[in-house]
């Protein structure tokens, strides 16, 4: 990190898995197979804590194929954001 790179939002693609078959999806099955099923919950929490402490971002965002296939991970990331005093945008 340097003075020219200051993150204002932490973003996590929770998973590339999805329960839909959208024609507009940019991820084919072969590409999805190259990645783990989901992000590591413990590592994501550590990232939120460390980035939050050092850079005071404005928000945390979760997205992906269908992030709510893993609601425990989504909730853990946003809970850690609140604990780290990252503002909640409504």
N, C-alpha and C positions, 0 to 999 in steps of 0.2 A: 504494500500500500504506500502511496505517496500523496502529496498535497493535491495532486490533480485527479486522484481517484478517491472519491468519498461516496460510498453507497448510501442512497437515500431510501432504498427499499430492499428487503431480503425476499427473494423469491425461491420457491421450491416446486419443482415438478414432482409431485408425490409418486406418480406412476404413469407409465405409458399404456397400461392395461385399460380396457374399456369394455362395457357390456353392450355397446352399440356397434353398428356396422355402417357408419356414415360414409357416403360416397366422397365427401370432401376431405376426409381424414388424410393427413399428410404422412401418417405412420403406417407402413405395411407390416405384416406379421413377421417378416424376416428382420426388419429393423427393430421391432419391439423385442424380439428374442435376444438381441445383443445387450439388453439392459436388465438389471435386476427387477424383480416384480415391483419393488417400492423402495423409497429412500429409507435409510436407517434412522429410526426414531431417536435413538440416543445421540447419534452424531448430529442430526438436525438441531436438536436442543442445544448442544454445545455450540454450534455455529451461531444460533440466535443469541445465546448469552454473550459470546465473545464479540461478535459484530455489534450487538446492542451496547455493550460496555464501551467499546472503543470509538464507535462512529455515530451513535444515536440516530439510527435511521428513522424515517417517518412512518414506515409501515412494514408489515409482513404479508406476503401473498402466497397462497397455495393454489396450484392448478395441476393440470396433467391430463391424461386420458380421461379418467374418472376418479378424481381424488377421494371421493367419498366411498370408494371400495375399501379404503383404509381410514375410517373416521377417527380411530384412536391416534393415528399419526398426525392427522390434520389438527385435532384438538390439542395434542401435546405441543405442536409447534406454536399454535396461537396462544396457548397458556403460557409458554415460555416467553413469548413476545410481551404479554401483559406483565409478567413478573419482571421483565427487563425494562419496563416502563416505555415500551414502544407504543405510540398512540394507536388507538383502535379507530379506524375510519369507518363511518357508517354510510 
